[in-house]
Amino acid sequence: MLLEVQNLSVAYGDIEAVRGLTFSLDQGELVSIVGANGAGKTSILNAVMGIETLKGGRIIFNGEDITRLPVHERARRGIRVVPERSRVFPRLTVYENILTGVYGLRQKVDLARRLAWLYGIFPRLQERSGQQASTLSGGEQQQLAIARALISEPKLLLVDEVSMGLMPILVDQVFALLRQLNKEFGLTILLVEQNAMASLKISDRGYVMETGTCAYEGPADELISHPKVKEAYLG
């Protein structure tokens, strides 16, 4: 098991965003955590990355308890996040943005090999490598955020609301890309999304969040056909 989260609780003052959540990912899985806005999805990713302080629970990554490790140590162990709404560095070029993904790593990365691989997946980024990130479209900035996370060869990719703010055709393209990274390259992905149908369609398993707790879990195809999940999230 690559990631094991046990009895996770996250609170902001008196408000509990996540309560007693337990979930896991095996190596090579693509798992979605879906739910409405405010269900606690982003808090879960931030807790795994170390951005949020836990009220309770444990996080085991690759056999190691990382509950108390700071963000940079989790990054060095192979966890990377693609934040909501891309959040690229607008005044840096595409190339410079990608390079920020290896900043602070202890191990050496074969940049030439990794860039060649990334540009094969994202040819538009290669075409625009010298442009400032602010000149890219929303879909291109989302590609850049993913490429920045991938340059360091992560063991686990955390993806936060990747469809937010994108046109439907771009949403389809980004989800197809995540599926390709998982199925063709074996990348383990934890995806949190409001777009439940799109995310579950590319996932192996899923967890459905309701106000900080897990209401349903199971294989993605079973969740898609679950009457209550369909009624609440899939239309």
C-alpha positions as a LaTeX table, in Angstrom:
\begin{tabular}{lrrr}
\hline
Residue & $x$ (\AA) & $y$ (\AA) & $z$ (\AA) \\
\hline
Met1 & 0.00 & 0.00 & 0.00 \\
Leu2 & 1.46 & 3.36 & $-1.03$ \\
Leu3 & $-0.73$ & 5.70 & 1.03 \\
Glu4 & $-2.74$ & 4.90 & 4.13 \\
Val5 & $-4.71$ & 7.61 & 5.91 \\
Gln6 & $-6.13$ & 6.57 & 9.28 \\
Asn7 & $-8.92$ & 8.36 & 11.17 \\
Leu8 & $-8.01$ & 11.76 & 9.70 \\
Ser9 & $-9.52$ & 14.87 & 11.30 \\
Val10 & $-8.90$ & 18.47 & 10.24 \\
Ala11 & $-10.40$ & 21.49 & 11.98 \\
Tyr12 & $-10.41$ & 25.26 & 11.53 \\
Gly13 & $-11.11$ & 26.62 & 14.98 \\
Asp14 & $-14.35$ & 25.05 & 16.15 \\
Ile15 & $-15.30$ & 23.91 & 12.66 \\
Glu16 & $-14.36$ & 20.33 & 11.74 \\
Ala17 & $-13.69$ & 20.13 & 7.99 \\
Val18 & $-12.84$ & 16.41 & 8.04 \\
Arg19 & $-13.91$ & 13.92 & 10.71 \\
Gly20 & $-12.51$ & 10.44 & 11.21 \\
Leu21 & $-11.73$ & 9.72 & 7.55 \\
Thr22 & $-9.87$ & 6.53 & 6.64 \\
Phe23 & $-8.79$ & 5.70 & 3.09 \\
Ser24 & $-5.91$ & 4.21 & 1.13 \\
Leu25 & $-4.22$ & 3.99 & $-2.27$ \\
Asp26 & $-2.26$ & 1.11 & $-3.69$ \\
Gln27 & 0.67 & 1.67 & $-6.02$ \\
Gly28 & $-0.60$ & 2.41 & $-9.53$ \\
Glu29 & $-4.18$ & 3.28 & $-8.53$ \\
Leu30 & $-6.20$ & 6.31 & $-9.53$ \\
Val31 & $-8.60$ & 7.11 & $-6.70$ \\
Ser32 & $-11.15$ & 9.94 & $-6.60$ \\
Ile33 & $-12.57$ & 11.76 & $-3.60$ \\
Val34 & $-15.74$ & 13.50 & $-4.76$ \\
Gly35 & $-18.35$ & 15.68 & $-3.13$ \\
Ala36 & $-19.93$ & 19.10 & $-3.11$ \\
Asn37 & $-18.11$ & 22.32 & $-2.34$ \\
Gly38 & $-17.34$ & 22.45 & 1.37 \\
Ala39 & $-17.29$ & 18.67 & 1.82 \\
Gly40 & $-13.67$ & 18.73 & 3.00 \\
Lys41 & $-11.96$ & 17.49 & $-0.16$ \\
Thr42 & $-9.20$ & 20.10 & $-0.40$ \\
Ser43 & $-8.54$ & 19.82 & 3.34 \\
Ile44 & $-7.80$ & 16.13 & 2.79 \\
Leu45 & $-5.19$ & 16.87 & 0.12 \\
Asn46 & $-3.64$ & 19.62 & 2.22 \\
Ala47 & $-3.41$ & 17.23 & 5.16 \\
Val48 & $-1.67$ & 14.57 & 3.05 \\
Met49 & 0.75 & 17.19 & 1.72 \\
Gly50 & 1.38 & 18.59 & 5.20 \\
Ile51 & $-0.11$ & 22.02 & 4.52 \\
Glu52 & $-2.80$ & 21.56 & 7.18 \\
Thr53 & $-2.14$ & 20.57 & 10.80 \\
Leu54 & $-4.14$ & 17.51 & 11.81 \\
Lys55 & $-6.56$ & 17.49 & 14.69 \\
Gly56 & $-6.16$ & 13.72 & 14.74 \\
Gly57 & $-5.15$ & 10.70 & 12.71 \\
Arg58 & $-2.09$ & 9.25 & 11.00 \\
Ile59 & $-0.68$ & 9.36 & 7.47 \\
Ile60 & 1.50 & 6.47 & 6.30 \\
Phe61 & 3.33 & 6.89 & 2.99 \\
Asn62 & 5.39 & 4.12 & 1.44 \\
Gly63 & 5.57 & 2.37 & 4.80 \\
Glu64 & 6.70 & 5.45 & 6.75 \\
Asp65 & 4.66 & 7.49 & 9.22 \\
Ile66 & 4.84 & 11.02 & 7.78 \\
Thr67 & 2.17 & 12.56 & 10.03 \\
Arg68 & 4.60 & 15.04 & 11.58 \\
Leu69 & 6.85 & 15.64 & 8.57 \\
Pro70 & 6.90 & 19.17 & 7.06 \\
Val71 & 5.79 & 19.81 & 3.49 \\
His72 & 9.28 & 19.86 & 1.96 \\
Glu73 & 10.16 & 16.47 & 3.46 \\
Arg74 & 6.98 & 14.94 & 2.05 \\
Ala75 & 7.87 & 16.43 & $-1.34$ \\
Arg76 & 11.33 & 14.88 & $-1.12$ \\
Arg77 & 9.74 & 11.50 & $-0.47$ \\
Gly78 & 7.81 & 11.74 & $-3.72$ \\
Ile79 & 4.49 & 13.48 & $-3.06$ \\
Arg80 & 3.52 & 16.29 & $-5.41$ \\
Val81 & 0.38 & 18.40 & $-5.66$ \\
Val82 & $-1.38$ & 20.07 & $-8.59$ \\
Pro83 & $-3.25$ & 22.92 & $-6.85$ \\
Glu84 & $-6.71$ & 24.21 & $-7.59$ \\
Arg85 & $-6.84$ & 26.71 & $-10.50$ \\
Ser86 & $-3.27$ & 25.85 & $-11.60$ \\
Arg87 & $-1.49$ & 28.59 & $-9.58$ \\
Val88 & 1.50 & 28.83 & $-11.88$ \\
Phe89 & 4.06 & 31.60 & $-11.51$ \\
Pro90 & 2.71 & 34.15 & $-14.03$ \\
Arg91 & 5.93 & 36.14 & $-14.60$ \\
Leu92 & 8.14 & 33.10 & $-15.05$ \\
Thr93 & 8.40 & 31.39 & $-18.41$ \\
Val94 & 6.90 & 27.97 & $-19.03$ \\
Tyr95 & 10.37 & 26.43 & $-18.81$ \\
Glu96 & 11.17 & 28.26 & $-15.56$ \\
Asn97 & 7.85 & 27.17 & $-14.05$ \\
Ile98 & 8.63 & 23.54 & $-14.81$ \\
Leu99 & 12.06 & 23.83 & $-13.22$ \\
Thr100 & 10.55 & 25.02 & $-9.94$ \\
Gly101 & 9.27 & 21.45 & $-9.58$ \\
Val102 & 12.79 & 20.18 & $-8.82$ \\
Tyr103 & 13.80 & 22.96 & $-6.46$ \\
Gly104 & 15.10 & 21.62 & $-3.15$ \\
Leu105 & 15.30 & 17.97 & $-4.17$ \\
Arg106 & 18.17 & 15.98 & $-2.74$ \\
Gln107 & 18.41 & 13.46 & $-5.54$ \\
Lys108 & 19.52 & 14.43 & $-9.01$ \\
Val109 & 16.96 & 14.48 & $-11.78$ \\
Asp110 & 17.90 & 13.85 & $-15.41$ \\
Leu111 & 16.35 & 17.09 & $-16.62$ \\
Ala112 & 16.99 & 16.52 & $-20.31$ \\
Arg113 & 15.26 & 13.11 & $-20.19$ \\
Arg114 & 12.37 & 14.34 & $-18.07$ \\
Leu115 & 11.81 & 17.44 & $-20.23$ \\
Ala116 & 11.82 & 15.32 & $-23.39$ \\
Trp117 & 9.21 & 13.04 & $-21.80$ \\
Leu118 & 7.08 & 15.95 & $-20.62$ \\
Tyr119 & 7.23 & 17.77 & $-23.94$ \\
Gly120 & 6.14 & 14.55 & $-25.63$ \\
Ile121 & 3.00 & 14.59 & $-23.48$ \\
Phe122 & 2.58 & 18.38 & $-23.59$ \\
Pro123 & 3.77 & 19.54 & $-27.03$ \\
Arg124 & 2.08 & 22.92 & $-26.55$ \\
Leu125 & 4.31 & 23.60 & $-23.55$ \\
Gln126 & 7.40 & 22.92 & $-25.65$ \\
Glu127 & 6.13 & 25.33 & $-28.31$ \\
Arg128 & 5.66 & 28.01 & $-25.64$ \\
Ser129 & 8.57 & 27.18 & $-23.35$ \\
Gly130 & 9.98 & 30.73 & $-23.58$ \\
Gln131 & 6.67 & 32.52 & $-22.99$ \\
Gln132 & 5.54 & 33.89 & $-19.66$ \\
Ala133 & 2.99 & 31.62 & $-18.01$ \\
Ser134 & 0.52 & 34.51 & $-17.83$ \\
Thr135 & 0.17 & 34.38 & $-21.62$ \\
Leu136 & $-1.14$ & 30.80 & $-21.61$ \\
Ser137 & $-4.79$ & 29.84 & $-21.80$ \\
Gly138 & $-6.50$ & 28.30 & $-18.78$ \\
Gly139 & $-6.12$ & 24.80 & $-20.19$ \\
Glu140 & $-2.46$ & 25.38 & $-20.97$ \\
Gln141 & $-1.82$ & 26.68 & $-17.47$ \\
Gln142 & $-3.41$ & 23.51 & $-16.09$ \\
Gln143 & $-1.07$ & 21.46 & $-18.27$ \\
Leu144 & 1.85 & 23.50 & $-16.95$ \\
Ala145 & 0.84 & 22.90 & $-13.34$ \\
Ile146 & 0.72 & 19.15 & $-14.00$ \\
Ala147 & 4.07 & 19.20 & $-15.83$ \\
Arg148 & 5.67 & 21.12 & $-12.95$ \\
Ala149 & 4.52 & 18.39 & $-10.56$ \\
Leu150 & 5.72 & 15.59 & $-12.84$ \\
Ile151 & 9.27 & 16.83 & $-13.53$ \\
Ser152 & 10.54 & 15.32 & $-10.26$ \\
Glu153 & 9.16 & 11.82 & $-11.01$ \\
Pro154 & 6.72 & 11.71 & $-8.08$ \\
Lys155 & 5.49 & 8.50 & $-6.50$ \\
Leu156 & 2.11 & 10.08 & $-5.72$ \\
Leu157 & 0.33 & 12.93 & $-7.51$ \\
Leu158 & $-2.33$ & 14.86 & $-5.60$ \\
Val159 & $-4.72$ & 16.71 & $-7.93$ \\
Asp160 & $-7.08$ & 19.37 & $-6.58$ \\
Glu161 & $-10.22$ & 20.32 & $-8.55$ \\
Val162 & $-8.49$ & 20.05 & $-11.92$ \\
Ser163 & $-11.68$ & 20.88 & $-13.85$ \\
Met164 & $-12.44$ & 24.15 & $-12.04$ \\
Gly165 & $-12.74$ & 27.11 & $-14.39$ \\
Leu166 & $-12.13$ & 25.11 & $-17.57$ \\
Met167 & $-14.43$ & 24.86 & $-20.59$ \\
Pro168 & $-16.06$ & 21.41 & $-20.99$ \\
Ile169 & $-13.84$ & 20.39 & $-23.90$ \\
Leu170 & $-10.73$ & 21.23 & $-21.86$ \\
Val171 & $-12.10$ & 19.32 & $-18.88$ \\
Asp172 & $-12.35$ & 16.22 & $-21.07$ \\
Gln173 & $-8.78$ & 16.71 & $-22.26$ \\
Val174 & $-7.37$ & 17.10 & $-18.76$ \\
Phe175 & $-9.17$ & 14.02 & $-17.45$ \\
Ala176 & $-7.98$ & 12.03 & $-20.46$ \\
Leu177 & $-4.44$ & 13.16 & $-19.64$ \\
Leu178 & $-4.73$ & 12.01 & $-16.02$ \\
Arg179 & $-6.02$ & 8.64 & $-17.19$ \\
Gln180 & $-3.08$ & 8.36 & $-19.60$ \\
Leu181 & $-0.57$ & 9.18 & $-16.86$ \\
Asn182 & $-2.12$ & 6.51 & $-14.67$ \\
Lys183 & $-2.75$ & 3.72 & $-17.18$ \\
Glu184 & 0.23 & 4.15 & $-19.52$ \\
Phe185 & 2.88 & 5.35 & $-17.08$ \\
Gly186 & 1.65 & 3.78 & $-13.84$ \\
Leu187 & 1.46 & 7.04 & $-11.90$ \\
Thr188 & $-0.49$ & 6.81 & $-8.63$ \\
Ile189 & $-3.03$ & 9.64 & $-8.47$ \\
Leu190 & $-5.35$ & 10.93 & $-5.74$ \\
Leu191 & $-7.90$ & 13.21 & $-7.36$ \\
Val192 & $-10.40$ & 15.41 & $-5.52$ \\
Glu193 & $-13.25$ & 16.80 & $-7.61$ \\
Gln194 & $-16.70$ & 18.33 & $-7.64$ \\
Asn195 & $-17.16$ & 16.88 & $-11.13$ \\
Ala196 & $-18.02$ & 13.45 & $-9.78$ \\
Met197 & $-18.99$ & 11.76 & $-13.05$ \\
Ala198 & $-15.85$ & 12.79 & $-14.96$ \\
Ser199 & $-13.51$ & 11.84 & $-12.13$ \\
Leu200 & $-15.16$ & 8.51 & $-11.30$ \\
Lys201 & $-15.14$ & 7.50 & $-14.97$ \\
Ile202 & $-11.33$ & 7.50 & $-15.01$ \\
Ser203 & $-10.86$ & 6.10 & $-11.48$ \\
Asp204 & $-10.35$ & 2.64 & $-10.04$ \\
Arg205 & $-12.09$ & 3.47 & $-6.76$ \\
Gly206 & $-13.82$ & 6.42 & $-5.15$ \\
Tyr207 & $-14.87$ & 7.99 & $-1.87$ \\
Val208 & $-17.94$ & 10.25 & $-1.67$ \\
Met209 & $-17.65$ & 12.99 & 0.96 \\
Glu210 & $-20.54$ & 14.71 & 2.74 \\
Thr211 & $-19.75$ & 17.52 & 5.21 \\
Gly212 & $-16.42$ & 16.11 & 6.30 \\
Thr213 & $-17.24$ & 12.40 & 6.44 \\
Cys214 & $-17.22$ & 9.59 & 3.91 \\
Ala215 & $-20.79$ & 8.67 & 2.95 \\
Tyr216 & $-19.99$ & 6.04 & 0.31 \\
Glu217 & $-16.91$ & 4.23 & $-0.96$ \\
Gly218 & $-16.11$ & 1.46 & $-3.39$ \\
Pro219 & $-15.15$ & 0.64 & $-6.98$ \\
Ala220 & $-15.79$ & 3.62 & $-9.24$ \\
Asp221 & $-18.21$ & 1.80 & $-11.54$ \\
Glu222 & $-20.32$ & 0.76 & $-8.55$ \\
Leu223 & $-20.45$ & 4.33 & $-7.25$ \\
Ile224 & $-21.49$ & 5.61 & $-10.67$ \\
Ser225 & $-24.46$ & 3.23 & $-10.65$ \\
His226 & $-25.33$ & 3.66 & $-6.95$ \\
Pro227 & $-28.86$ & 5.17 & $-6.80$ \\
Lys228 & $-28.16$ & 7.65 & $-3.99$ \\
Val229 & $-24.82$ & 8.75 & $-5.45$ \\
Lys230 & $-26.43$ & 9.21 & $-8.86$ \\
Glu231 & $-29.25$ & 11.27 & $-7.39$ \\
Ala232 & $-27.01$ & 13.51 & $-5.31$ \\
Tyr233 & $-23.97$ & 13.98 & $-7.56$ \\
Leu234 & $-24.41$ & 12.53 & $-11.03$ \\
Gly235 & $-27.83$ & 13.77 & $-12.09$ \\
\hline
\end{tabular}
